[in-house]
Structures are given as structure tokens and as C-alpha cells.
Amino acid sequence: ASGIGYRLLLLISLIIAPGSSFAQSFQQSLLPQIERKPLLNGMQFLFFEGNEERVPFLLMIKNGAAFDPSGKWGATNLLLKMMIEGTTDQVLQRELGERAIEFDYFVDWDAIYFSGTAPAEHLSFALSTLSDLLVRPVLEEAMFERLRAQAVEEAKAERGGLENRTQLLFTQHLFQKNPYVHPVNGTPETLKNLYLRDVKIQYRKLMIPNQAFLAIAFSGDREDLFRRQSRRWGAWVRDKAAPFTFRKRTPPERPRILIVDEPNVENSFLRWGYLGVARSSRDFLMFQILEEYLTLWLPTWAEEISANSQIRGCPKLAERRMPGYLQVSLEAPADSITLYYEKLRSSLAELREGEVNAGQFEEAKQLVFRRF
């Protein structure tokens, strides 16, 4: 797998080498203008140009589920459930609805995200509400018990099914002792090990302003907005960032094949991938292009193998601070899954030899360009 990865990177490096039109377009016109406004507590406001009726905003905290205590995986995800979904203030919920303000959250291994949108005239209220949820969260025992029980049931449901079990097997053998092997939302066993004090400790350890960035796509009166918001967010007390333990994972010397024998299933699952895609890597952009290229390529495989064979496939690039992975997942009838595996191998061999569909590759580059 490492040999395949090296040759693919070499091939893609040649195609988007410095000086190419694709590389130049990234350098010249794509990077947005960012206005940075820091607070004394270390938090940073990042203002982007915005021309939409609804203003999107995103708060990122550079701490994530990789900081969950060992044996208590899911602590950070449960904390956010309590902060956002757990609010019992019906008056606040009604007012957010009346102002058409939307909130969401997402926990990754390396970061925590709070996102939302609001009409421009209600943006300040939305950001003030978000600051209250983060700076002065309501973490009560009854709420904890209710949301933990809900999280346990969700984890049980996710554990069932061949698709979920093969994905867990894939990550377990890929990462081994790395925290990434665990589900972000925890397992029924690790969630039952959690107590309210664990969630409160997680809040004090991770929710700190000097690890936070608030990005807002807003072209209105930024000075007025920043002045009003700085009073609220400035009350957030800074602290020393939790140390990040970088755990390396050495790829196996040889490709490893695992087979799960599951009787009486209509479709089989194939998961192929390899380790070594770090977010900070200079090659990350190239892997993004490869991901899009494979996505465009997959639909043609069914036509080449069997007109009657139904295939569902999805390439996935998981970038992480510690190495991530490139994965191709395929679902197909059991009697044709090995044919698709052979097609995957032959396709990678074609790429290795420099056989690239130029039109498809250009489309993949443009998709990455727009995503960036």
C-alpha cells in the first residue's frame, strides 16, 4: 500500500506541479481576504466577505475527541449534546425560531465546531446566544442522565449491521492503539463509564478561548459587531491548552486482507484503504484530487463489469492531525464483490503507470478547487 501511495503522489505531483495553471489559480484568485480581530483572552474573530441574506458563522476550537479520557470515549460529544441540544429554556428556543436562527455542532477528533446561520439583523443576537451556551453552559445531573441514555441507545443502533461493523473493523486494524480507532460518539460501554464530573472536567480542559476561532461571512458594520461581541466573548477565561500527544501509527510492511464471513446477506462490503494522510501534509491537496477522481470513476465500473450489477461506492479522504487515511468503500452483490476488487486493483495499477483520463482528472481538480 505504501508503494501505491508513493507512485500516486508522484504522478499527481507532476500533473499539478508549481507553475501549472491549476497551481497558479490557487495562488492568485482563490484565497479569500480575511480580517482578523483578536481578543485579549486569545480568541480570534475572522471576518470574510459575505453577500447572502443569511450570515453563516463557524466557531472552531482546536481541541477534539482525541482528548477523551481513556475508557470514556464519547465524553466530548456528550458535552456538546448537553451544551446545544440539552438546553431546556423554552423561551430561548422560541425566540431563536422566531428570529430564524439555526445552530448545529460537530465533533471531530482534532477539533470542535459550532456552526449556524442567521439573518443579518439578528446576527448579534445569534452570536450572543452562542457565547452564553459556551461561556456559561448549563450542565445538570438530570440533563446528563437523559442525554447519556439517549447516546447509549444511539451507539447500540450504530453498532448493528454489517456496514457499521466492517467500518469499525477497518479503523481498528488501521489505527490499532491510536485514539482514532474509537467512535467519536463513544460505545455503549464507554458511555456508561461517564459521570457528570467527567463532562465538567472535559469542559474545563477543552473549552478555552485561546484555542477558539470565530469565522463570520459578514460585510456589514464589523466594528460595531465586534465591539458588542467582545464584551461577551471577552468574559471567557483563557487557560493553558491541553497537551496534544502525537501518536504515530506505522503502516504494515505488507498489504493486509481481512475477511468477515457473514451468511445470509444480500450485499457484501469491500473497504480498501491505506494510512498516511495528515492535514498538514504538503500532499494533502493531491489526495483530495485523487478522492474526487475516484468518485467520478466509480460509476463506470458497474457498466464494465455487469449491466445487472448494482454498486454503491464512496471514496473518502479522512485528514487528521495524526495520520488520516484514504478509503474506498464499495457495496455490491456477494457474487460480484471480488470482481469490483479486481477492478479497483487494475484501476490503481493504471494510475501507477500514468494512464489518466485527462477530462475526468481536470473535472476532479476543478471540484477540489471549488471545495477549497
N, C-alpha and C positions, 0 to 999 in steps of 0.2 A: 504493500500500500504506500509506503514512503517513496518507493521508486516511481510509482504512478504519479503521486503528488508532485514530485520534483519535476518530472517531464512536463506535466500540465502547466506548472508555473512557468517553466522555461518557454513553452510555446506561447502562453498568453502574454508574458513579458515582452516577447518580440512583437506581438501584434499591437500592444498599446505602449510601445516604447516612448520615452521622452522625445518630444518633437513631433509626435503624430498629431493629427487634427483632433483626435479624441482627448489626448492629454492636454493639448492647448486649450480646448473648450472648458476643461475643468479649471485651469489656471486663470483664464481671462474673465469669463462671464458668470460662472455658476455660484461662486462663494457669495453669500448674502452679506450685506452691510449690517454689522451688529453694533449697537450702542450699549456699552457696559456701564452699570451703575452699582458700585459695591456699597454695602452697609458696614458699619463699624464692627458688627459681630461676625463678619466674614462671608455672609450671604451675598450672592451676586444676582442682580437683575440684568437680563439680556433682552433688549428691545430689537425686534425685527420689523421690517416694513409689513404693513397689513392693509389690505384693501377690501376686506369682506365685511358683510353686515354683522356677522358674529365674530367675536375675537377669540381665537384659540390661545390657550396658555398651558404651560407644562412645567411642573416643578420636578426636578431630578435631585435625588440625594445619593451621593456616591458611596452608599452602603447598601448591602442587599442580603439575600437569604444565605449567602456563604458564611455569614456571621451567626447563623443559628447555632445554639448550643448543641453539642454532640448528643444524639439520642433524643433531641427535642426539635427535630426538623419540622418546619411549618410555623415556627414562632413569629417570624416577621410577617408572613402572610396573614396570620390570625390577628396580629396587631393592627394591620391596615383594615381588616374587616371591622374591627371594633371602632377604629377612628372614623371610617367613612360610612359603612353600612349600619353600624351599631347605634348611630345617633337616634335618640328617642324624642327629640324635640319636634313635635308635630307642627308647631308654629313656624319653625325654621324651614321644615320640609315644604310646607305650603307656600311660604314666601319665595323659596327657590323656584318652585314650579310656576308661580305667578310671574316671576321675572325671567322665565325661560332659561335658567342657568342649569348646566349639566356638569356633573362631576363623575370621574372614574379614577381607577387606580390600577397599577400593575406592579407586581413584584418580580424582579429578575434576580439572578444570583449575585450580580455585581452592582445593582442599583435599585432604587425605589422610585416609582413615578406616580405623580398625581397629575391628572390632566383634566381639562374642561373647556367649555366654550360658554360665552355669554354675549348678549347684545352689548354694544359699546357703551350705552348709557348705564348699564348695570355691571360693568367690568369691575369697578372699585368695590362694590358690594360682594361680588363673587370672590375676589382675592382676599377681602377681609374675612369672609366666612372660612375660606381655606386656611388662613392663618390661625383662626380660632381653633379649627379642628386639629392643627398640627402643634400649635404652641400650648394650647390648653385642652388636651384631649380628655374625654370622659371615659375612664377605664374602671368600670364597676364589676363586681363579682357576678351579679345576675346576668348582665350582658355577656360576660366572659363564658359562663356556663352554657348559655343558649347558643352562642356562635361557635364555641368549640364542638358542641354536639352536632351542630349543622356541618362543620368542617369534617368531622369524623365520618358522617354518612356520605358526604361528597367523595372523600378519599376511598371509601369502600366501593362506591359505584365506579370510580375510575380504575380501580384495581381489576375489576372483572373484564372479561372479553379478551380475545386473542390479540387484537390490535394493541391494546394498552400493555399487555404482558410482554409482547415481543419488543415494544419500545423500551420498557424497563430493563429487559434482558440486554438489549443493545447498549444502553447507557451504563449498566453495571459492569459489563466487560470492557467498555471503552475507558471508563474513568477509574474503576476499582476503588481506591481509598480516597480519591478526590471528593470533596463535598458535592460536586455536580452530579454524582451518582444518585442522589436522593431527589424525590419530587419536591419542587418549591413549596407546594401546599402541604407537604408532610404526608405521613401514612397514618392509618388508624392507631397504630401502636405509639408512634412518636407524639401524636397529638394528645393522646391520653396521658402522656408523661408531663404535659404542660400544666402549670398553675398560673394564676393571675400574676403572682410576683415575677414569673419568668417573662411575661409580656411587658410588665413595667420596667424590668431591667433592660429588655430589648429596646424599649422606647428611649431610655436614658443613654444607651450605648450608641444607637444609630441615628436618632432624630436630632441632629445638631446643625446649626445654621452654616458653620464654616465648611460643611460638606454639601451645601444646597445651592442650586441654580434655578432661578425662575425665569423662563423664556416666555415672552409675550409678543405676539404679532399685532402691534398697535401703532398707528400713525397719528393718533390724536395728541392731546396735550400731555406729553410724557412727564414733564417736570411736575405738573400738578398731581398726576397719578403717583409718581414716585414719592413725592413729599408726603402725601396722605398715607401711602402704604408703608413707608419707612417707620412711621410711628408704631404701627402694629408689629411688623416683622422684626423691628429692632429690639422688641422685648424678648425675642428668642435668644436664650443664653448660649453662647458658644462653649465648646468643650474640646478636649483633645480627641482627635479622631481615633477610632478603634484600629489597632494594627491589622493589616491585611497579610495573612500568611499565604505566600505564593507556593502552591503545591504543584510540582511538576508531575507530569504523567508521561512515562516513556512508552512510545508505541511498540507493539510487539515486533520482533525481528521478522516474523513471517505472517502472512495473512491468516486470520483465524476464522473458521466457519463453525457456526453453531446451528444445530437443527432441533426444532421443537416438534415432536410427533404429536399431533392433535387429531384424533379421529373424528369423523362425522362433522367436518366443517365444509362449507360451500366454497369459500375462498381461502387462499393462502396469502401470507405476507412475506415479503422479502425486504430486508433492511441492509443496505450496503453503505459503508462509510469509513472514514479514517480521521484520525486525530491530528490536531496541529494548526488550527485556525484561530489565532489570537487577534483581538480587536486592534491592538497596537501594531500588528504586523504590517510591513510595507506591502505585503502581498494580499492584504485583505480585499482590496478593490478587485483584484484579479479573480479571487474566489467568488466574489459577487457576480462577476460576469459569467463565470463557469456555471453558477447556480441558475442564472436566467437562461443560459444556452441549453442546459439540460432540460429545463422546464419547457422550452419551445420544442425540443427534440422528442420528448416522451410520446406525444400523441401519434407520431408516425410509426412508432414501434408496433402498435397493435395492427396497423394496416400491413406491415411487413411480415408479421408472424401468423396472424389468423384474423380473417374478417369477422369471425363469430366470437372472438375472444374479447371480453370486456376487461379493461385495465384501468386502474385508478392509481396515479402516481404523483409524487411530490418530492422534488429536491429541496433540501433545507440546509441553509448555512447558519450554524449557531456560533456566533462570535462571543468570546468571553475574555475576561482579563487573564485568567488562566486559560490554557488552550481550549478552544472550542472544537467543532468538527464539521465536516461536510458529510451529508447523509442523503441517500436516495432511497425512498420508500415506495414499494410497489405492492398493490393488491390485485390479484388475478386468480382465475380458477386454478385449482390444485394441479390439474393436468398440464397447465401451460406455464407455471411459475418458473420452472427450470429453463424454459425457452427464453423468457424475459431476462433471466440471469445471464444466459449466454449472450443475449443481445446487449446487455449492459457492458459485459466484458469486451465484446468486439467493438462497441462504440468507443470505449475508453482507449482501446488499442488504436483505433483510427485517429483519435485526438493525439495520442502519443507519437504517431507517425506524421502528424502535421496535416491530416485530412480534415479540413474545416469547411462547413457550409458558410461561405462568405456573407450571404444575405442574412442568414439566421444569426450569425455572430454579430453583425452590425446592429441588428434589432436588439440583441441581448445587451450590447453596450449602451444603446440609447435608453433601454429600460433602467439600467443601473444609473445612467446619467440623470434621468428624471427622479428616480428614487433619492439620489443624493441631494 
